[in-house]
Amino acid sequence: MIMKKKHKQKKLDVRRRRECKTDYRKRLVLLKGNKPRLVVRKSNKYILLQIVESSKAQDKVLFSVNSKELLSKGWPKDKEGSLKNLSAGYLAGFLLGKKAKDLKGSVILDSGLIPNTRGSRVYAVVKGLSDAGVEIPFDEKVMFSEEEIAEKIGKDVFEKVKGGLA
């Protein structure tokens, strides 16, 4: 019976690798860090953010934010279709940072299968999380300025939503 469980787990690993859902080498490196991870995932409409802690390869979600929550914080209804742009990513990261203000230590970025491209939404999320007070290591060369992020949605709307989050 134990052999079946190992065989079943191996099948699951192969399937997730084949479906391009999990990069196990990258996951192993992140788990060896023994720090909470900022997990960033993009869907067709939203950006999903989680701070996850791993213990014995079992993940526990500590804090979670979906960019859809910005609608209740003052995001305009006419811009509802843009909840995965740079501004939404920054504000969702800022909201997650406000929720995780009691988090001790730093977090590391787990972007999953999203490529590390300068100027991507992932780094807007990291900038928002950092501005909210959570310690996360990053290189300033890949970051946007807050003005560049605010231009994508409109400075007045950006300031209104950010003021509602603080």
Protein Blocks (a to p, Z undefined) as FASTA:
>chain_A
ZZmmmmmmmmmmmmmmmnopacfklmmmmmmnopacddddddfkbccddddddeehiacd
fbdcdfklmmmnopafklmmmmmbfklmmmmmmmmmmmmmmpgcjddddehjaccdehia
klmmmmmmmmnopacdddfklpccfklmmmmnopklmmmmmmmmZZ
